[in-house]
Amino acid sequence: MNIDIQTVQFTADQKLVDFIEKKAKKLEQFFDRITSIEVYLKLDNKSSQVKDKVVSVRANIPGNQLFAEETSKVFEEGVDSAMDSLKRQLKRHKEKIRK
């Protein structure tokens, strides 16, 4: 499984990259045929005071793509939420295949 992390208008530190890779690898426990995971990290500057972090995750599986996007105050929280959403989608997809 390939894990691609892309940042928009900033560079991520190694601790954040390691955290994302660790979370992404855990998804293989729920569906082992994931070909790649793409993670996009963006800073949302729509409001002048608060800087929100946007995490978009796309999981490529044979014949389909699963997508989750979360907005939070810190990237780690957004990654957790997005990976949980993908975990639920993977479980649903796996159940569909079995039927």
Secondary structure per residue as TSV (DSSP state, phi and psi in degrees):
chain	resnum	aa	ss	phi	psi
A	1	M	-	360.0	129.4
A	2	N	E	-93.0	137.1
A	3	I	E	-118.3	118.5
A	4	D	E	-115.2	121.1
A	5	I	E	-113.8	122.3
A	6	Q	E	-122.4	136.6
A	7	T	E	-115.4	146.7
A	8	V	S	-111.0	117.0
A	9	Q	S	66.1	22.9
A	10	F	S	-164.2	168.7
A	11	T	-	-114.7	135.5
A	12	A	-	-84.4	142.1
A	13	D	-	-77.8	163.8
A	14	Q	H	-63.9	-32.0
A	15	K	H	-62.7	-42.0
A	16	L	H	-67.7	-41.8
A	17	V	H	-62.0	-44.3
A	18	D	H	-62.6	-40.6
A	19	F	H	-61.2	-45.9
A	20	I	H	-64.8	-43.5
A	21	E	H	-63.0	-39.4
A	22	K	H	-63.1	-44.7
A	23	K	H	-66.3	-40.5
A	24	A	H	-66.2	-39.0
A	25	K	H	-65.9	-28.1
A	26	K	H	-67.5	-23.1
A	27	L	G	-65.6	-24.2
A	28	E	G	-64.3	-20.2
A	29	Q	G	-66.8	-27.4
A	30	F	T	-95.2	-26.8
A	31	F	-	-155.1	111.5
A	32	D	T	-85.3	0.3
A	33	R	T	-102.6	24.3
A	34	I	-	-70.6	125.9
A	35	T	-	-86.5	-40.6
A	36	S	E	-157.6	157.0
A	37	I	E	-128.9	128.3
A	38	E	E	-113.4	127.2
A	39	V	E	-117.9	126.2
A	40	Y	E	-114.6	126.3
A	41	L	E	-113.3	125.7
A	42	K	E	-133.7	152.2
A	43	L	E	-99.0	126.1
A	44	D	E	-98.0	108.0
A	45	N	-	-104.8	34.1
A	46	K	S	-67.3	-41.3
A	47	S	S	-93.4	148.0
A	48	S	S	-73.5	-30.5
A	49	Q	S	-89.3	-52.2
A	50	V	-	-95.7	132.0
A	51	K	-	-102.4	108.3
A	52	D	E	-90.4	150.0
A	53	K	E	-105.7	132.0
A	54	V	E	-112.1	126.5
A	55	V	E	-116.8	120.8
A	56	S	E	-116.6	130.5
A	57	V	E	-128.0	129.3
A	58	R	E	-121.3	124.0
A	59	A	E	-107.1	123.3
A	60	N	E	-96.8	121.5
A	61	I	E	-125.2	160.3
A	62	P	T	-55.6	118.8
A	63	G	T	82.6	3.1
A	64	N	E	-160.5	163.9
A	65	Q	E	-132.1	137.0
A	66	L	E	-112.2	142.8
A	67	F	E	-136.0	141.2
A	68	A	E	-143.5	140.2
A	69	E	E	-136.1	132.9
A	70	E	E	-133.9	146.9
A	71	T	E	-120.3	131.8
A	72	S	E	-153.1	178.3
A	73	K	S	-79.2	-27.7
A	74	V	S	-130.6	148.9
A	75	F	H	-63.3	-38.3
A	76	E	H	-60.6	-41.8
A	77	E	H	-65.3	-41.4
A	78	G	H	-65.0	-39.8
A	79	V	H	-64.4	-43.6
A	80	D	H	-57.1	-49.0
A	81	S	H	-64.3	-43.3
A	82	A	H	-65.8	-41.0
A	83	M	H	-67.7	-36.4
A	84	D	H	-63.4	-41.4
A	85	S	H	-62.8	-44.0
A	86	L	H	-64.9	-35.7
A	87	K	H	-60.6	-44.5
A	88	R	H	-63.7	-41.8
A	89	Q	H	-64.1	-39.7
A	90	L	H	-64.6	-41.0
A	91	K	H	-62.5	-44.0
A	92	R	H	-62.2	-43.3
A	93	H	H	-63.1	-40.9
A	94	K	H	-64.5	-39.5
A	95	E	H	-64.8	-39.2
A	96	K	H	-61.6	-40.9
A	97	I	H	-64.8	-38.4
A	98	R	H	-68.5	-27.0
A	99	K	-	-84.3	360.0
